[in-house]
């Protein structure tokens, strides 16, 4: 398991919203923001968010859980309104919640609507309501969680890959339009990360992580899957003042996945066989 040393008080006095913050990458972003001094509002459909808030509050962190469906515009507005009402400001928005609907030719109209509404449309709606409080204090930062799937073809993934591809270009358009207000917008594109969805795909009863990490690792130059905290670390960097001159950019946290290609994969496999 990977870990990191927090930068103490880097975000002291700052307020963030993290959508999909109860599990996986979102949860790790929430935890790392808290460890670095931020107050964090968690927006999620999962009602176990109340338990997470209790856990974080018991550790002395300032957190708020607002349960609801990001496909609904009224909920998106409510999240921002309650966050500002609680802490009087909003500095960061991390758009992370996303529908993991991965279908191809068999995708229904409802599958497409779910992929887009709890995806790029929700990202845009959250940003729409986050802009005003950010403008009032002279700026802020938005991170849109994208994916390696935004850039490549994968079998039977029309819905997911198209929705993530929309996030990639949405980020650039957001960055352009919000730059006059001092609001930076970037995206993060993880590779295979050990999250709930990857655990499901791995079928832990069929060998688990110790079996599948080396297999899926072959698709990454670093020969392993990533950890949520590694994505969180990159996200916090882009939110921080260290990234003050970075906007409209995508940061791949993919262990070299997109840089390798089939020739590199073949070489990696041959090297592994020679050990």
C-alpha positions as CSV (number, residue, x, y, z in Angstrom):
1,X,0.0,0.0,0.0
2,X,1.3,3.4,-0.9
3,X,1.2,6.3,1.5
4,X,2.3,10.0,1.6
5,X,3.4,12.6,4.1
6,X,0.9,15.5,4.2
7,X,2.1,19.1,3.9
8,X,1.0,20.5,7.2
9,X,-1.5,23.4,6.9
10,X,-1.1,23.8,3.2
11,X,-4.8,24.3,2.9
12,X,-5.6,25.8,6.3
13,X,-8.6,28.2,6.0
14,X,-9.6,26.8,2.6
15,X,-12.9,25.1,1.8
16,X,-13.4,22.3,-0.7
17,X,-16.3,20.3,-2.2
18,X,-15.5,16.8,-3.3
19,X,-18.2,14.9,-5.2
20,X,-18.2,11.1,-5.0
21,X,-16.1,11.6,-1.8
22,X,-17.3,8.5,0.1
23,X,-15.3,5.8,-1.7
24,X,-12.2,5.2,-3.7
25,X,-10.3,8.2,-5.2
26,X,-12.8,10.7,-3.9
27,X,-12.5,9.5,-0.3
28,X,-8.7,9.7,-0.5
29,X,-8.9,13.2,-1.8
30,X,-11.2,14.1,1.1
31,X,-8.9,12.5,3.6
32,X,-5.7,14.2,2.2
33,X,-7.4,17.6,2.0
34,X,-8.4,17.3,5.7
35,X,-4.9,16.2,6.7
36,X,-3.6,19.4,5.1
37,X,-6.0,21.7,6.9
38,X,-9.0,22.2,4.5
39,X,-12.6,22.0,5.5
40,X,-14.4,19.6,3.1
41,X,-18.0,19.1,2.0
42,X,-18.7,15.6,0.6
43,X,-21.4,15.2,-2.0
44,X,-22.4,11.6,-2.6
45,X,-25.4,9.3,-3.2
46,X,-23.9,6.7,-0.8
47,X,-25.5,7.1,2.6
48,X,-22.4,5.7,4.3
49,X,-21.0,9.2,4.0
50,X,-22.5,9.9,7.4
51,X,-20.2,7.3,8.9
52,X,-17.2,8.8,7.1
53,X,-18.0,12.2,8.5
54,X,-18.2,10.8,12.0
55,X,-14.8,9.2,11.6
56,X,-13.2,12.3,10.2
57,X,-14.9,14.6,12.7
58,X,-13.6,12.3,15.6
59,X,-10.1,12.9,14.2
60,X,-10.7,16.7,14.5
61,X,-11.4,17.5,10.9
62,X,-14.0,19.9,9.6
63,X,-16.3,18.0,7.3
64,X,-19.9,18.1,6.0
65,X,-21.9,15.3,4.2
66,X,-24.7,16.3,1.8
67,X,-26.4,13.2,0.3
68,X,-28.1,13.3,-3.0
69,X,-28.1,12.6,-6.8
70,X,-25.7,14.7,-8.9
71,X,-28.0,14.1,-11.9
72,X,-30.4,16.6,-10.3
73,X,-29.5,20.3,-10.8
74,X,-31.3,21.3,-7.5
75,X,-29.0,19.0,-5.6
76,X,-25.8,20.5,-7.2
77,X,-27.0,23.9,-6.2
78,X,-27.8,22.7,-2.7
79,X,-24.3,21.3,-2.2
80,X,-22.7,24.7,-3.0
81,X,-25.3,26.6,-1.0
82,X,-24.8,24.5,2.2
83,X,-21.1,24.5,1.9
84,X,-21.0,28.3,1.7
85,X,-23.5,28.6,4.5
86,X,-21.4,26.4,6.7
87,X,-18.0,28.0,6.1
88,X,-18.6,31.3,4.3
89,X,-16.5,30.6,1.3
90,X,-15.6,28.1,-1.4
91,X,-12.0,27.7,-2.7
92,X,-11.9,24.3,-4.5
93,X,-14.2,22.0,-6.4
94,X,-13.2,18.4,-7.1
95,X,-15.6,16.9,-9.6
96,X,-15.1,13.2,-9.0
97,X,-18.4,11.4,-8.9
98,X,-19.0,9.6,-12.2
99,X,-21.3,6.9,-13.5
100,X,-19.3,3.8,-14.2
101,X,-21.6,2.6,-17.0
102,X,-19.4,0.7,-19.5
103,X,-21.5,-0.5,-22.4
104,X,-21.0,-0.6,-26.2
105,X,-23.5,-1.5,-28.9
106,X,-25.8,-2.8,-26.2
107,X,-26.1,0.6,-24.5
108,X,-29.6,1.8,-24.0
109,X,-30.8,5.4,-24.2
110,X,-31.0,5.4,-20.4
111,X,-27.4,4.1,-20.2
112,X,-26.3,7.1,-22.3
113,X,-28.3,9.5,-20.2
114,X,-26.9,8.2,-17.0
115,X,-23.3,8.3,-18.3
116,X,-23.6,11.9,-19.3
117,X,-25.8,13.3,-16.5
118,X,-23.7,11.8,-13.7
119,X,-20.6,12.8,-15.6
120,X,-19.8,15.8,-17.7
121,X,-23.2,17.4,-17.2
122,X,-22.9,17.1,-13.4
123,X,-19.3,18.5,-13.6
124,X,-20.6,21.5,-15.6
125,X,-23.5,22.0,-13.2
126,X,-21.4,21.9,-10.1
127,X,-19.0,24.4,-11.7
128,X,-21.9,26.7,-12.6
129,X,-22.9,27.1,-9.0
130,X,-19.3,27.1,-7.6
131,X,-18.2,30.0,-9.8
132,X,-20.0,32.8,-7.9
133,X,-18.6,32.1,-4.4
134,X,-15.1,31.7,-5.9
135,X,-15.4,35.0,-7.8
136,X,-16.4,36.7,-4.6
137,X,-13.0,35.9,-3.0
138,X,-10.9,36.5,-6.2
139,X,-10.4,33.0,-7.5
140,X,-10.3,29.2,-6.9
141,X,-9.5,25.9,-8.5
142,X,-11.5,23.2,-10.1
143,X,-10.4,19.6,-10.8
144,X,-12.3,17.4,-13.1
145,X,-11.5,13.7,-12.7
146,X,-11.0,12.3,-16.1
147,X,-9.4,8.9,-17.1
148,X,-7.0,7.2,-19.5
149,X,-10.3,6.1,-21.1
150,X,-10.8,9.7,-22.4
151,X,-7.9,9.1,-24.8
152,X,-8.1,5.5,-26.0
153,X,-10.4,2.9,-27.3
154,X,-11.4,0.1,-25.0
155,X,-13.7,-2.8,-25.9
156,X,-17.4,-2.3,-25.1
157,X,-17.0,1.1,-23.4
158,X,-18.7,3.5,-25.7
159,X,-20.6,5.1,-22.8
160,X,-17.8,5.5,-20.3
161,X,-15.1,6.5,-22.7
162,X,-17.3,9.0,-24.6
163,X,-18.3,10.6,-21.3
164,X,-14.7,10.8,-20.1
165,X,-13.6,12.2,-23.5
166,X,-16.2,15.0,-23.0
167,X,-14.6,15.8,-19.6
168,X,-11.3,16.3,-21.3
169,X,-12.5,19.0,-23.6
170,X,-15.0,20.4,-21.1
171,X,-12.0,21.1,-18.8
172,X,-10.3,23.3,-21.5
173,X,-13.5,25.2,-22.2
174,X,-14.1,25.8,-18.5
175,X,-10.5,27.0,-18.0
176,X,-10.8,29.5,-20.9
177,X,-14.1,31.0,-19.7
178,X,-13.2,31.1,-16.0
179,X,-9.7,32.4,-16.3
180,X,-10.7,36.1,-16.1
181,X,-12.0,35.3,-12.6
182,X,-8.8,33.8,-11.3
183,X,-10.3,30.3,-11.4
184,X,-8.0,27.6,-12.7
185,X,-9.5,24.4,-14.2
186,X,-7.5,21.2,-14.7
187,X,-8.1,17.5,-15.1
188,X,-6.5,14.4,-13.7
189,X,-6.5,11.1,-15.7
190,X,-5.8,8.0,-13.6
191,X,-4.8,4.6,-15.0
192,X,-5.9,1.4,-13.3
193,X,-6.4,2.4,-9.7
194,X,-7.3,0.0,-6.9
195,X,-10.8,1.3,-6.2
196,X,-14.2,-0.4,-5.6
197,X,-14.9,-0.8,-9.3
198,X,-11.5,-2.4,-9.9
199,X,-11.9,-4.7,-7.0
200,X,-15.2,-5.9,-8.6
201,X,-13.5,-6.5,-11.9
202,X,-10.7,-8.4,-10.2
203,X,-13.1,-10.8,-8.6
204,X,-11.3,-11.2,-5.3
205,X,-12.7,-14.7,-4.9
206,X,-10.8,-15.6,-8.0
207,X,-7.3,-14.7,-6.7
208,X,-7.6,-11.2,-5.6
209,X,-5.2,-8.3,-5.8
210,X,-2.0,-10.4,-5.4
211,X,-3.0,-12.2,-8.6
212,X,-4.3,-9.3,-10.7
213,X,-1.9,-6.6,-9.8
214,X,1.0,-8.2,-11.8
215,X,-1.3,-9.0,-14.7
216,X,-2.9,-5.6,-15.0
217,X,0.5,-4.1,-14.1
218,X,1.8,-5.2,-17.5
219,X,-0.3,-2.4,-19.1
220,X,1.7,0.2,-17.0
221,X,5.4,1.1,-17.3
222,X,5.7,0.9,-13.5
223,X,4.2,-2.7,-13.7
224,X,1.5,-2.2,-11.1
225,X,-1.9,-0.6,-10.6
226,X,-2.1,2.7,-8.7
227,X,-3.4,3.6,-5.3
228,X,-6.2,6.2,-4.6
229,X,-3.7,8.2,-2.5
230,X,-1.4,8.7,-5.5
231,X,-4.3,10.3,-7.4
232,X,-5.1,12.4,-4.4
233,X,-1.6,13.7,-4.2
234,X,-1.7,14.8,-7.8
235,X,-5.1,16.4,-7.3
236,X,-3.9,18.4,-4.2
237,X,-0.9,19.6,-6.2
238,X,-3.1,21.1,-8.9
239,X,-5.3,22.7,-6.2
240,X,-2.3,24.2,-4.5
241,X,-0.4,27.5,-5.1
242,X,2.4,25.4,-6.5
243,X,0.2,25.0,-9.6
244,X,-0.7,28.7,-9.8
245,X,0.4,28.9,-13.5
246,X,-1.2,25.7,-14.6
247,X,-4.7,25.6,-16.1
248,X,-6.5,23.8,-19.0
249,X,-4.0,20.9,-18.5
250,X,-4.4,17.2,-17.9
251,X,-2.2,15.4,-15.4
252,X,-1.9,11.7,-16.1
253,X,-1.5,9.5,-13.0
254,X,-1.3,6.3,-14.9
255,X,2.1,4.7,-14.2
256,X,3.1,5.2,-17.9
257,X,-0.1,3.5,-19.3
258,X,-0.7,6.0,-22.1
259,X,3.0,6.4,-23.0
260,X,3.7,2.7,-23.6
261,X,1.6,1.3,-26.4
262,X,1.5,-2.3,-27.7
263,X,5.2,-2.4,-28.6
264,X,6.1,-1.4,-25.0
265,X,3.7,-3.9,-23.6
266,X,5.3,-6.7,-25.6
267,X,8.7,-5.7,-24.4
268,X,7.5,-5.5,-20.8
269,X,6.0,-9.0,-21.1
270,X,9.3,-10.4,-22.6
271,X,11.4,-8.8,-19.9
272,X,9.1,-10.3,-17.2
273,X,9.5,-13.7,-18.8
274,X,13.3,-13.4,-18.7
275,X,13.4,-12.9,-15.0
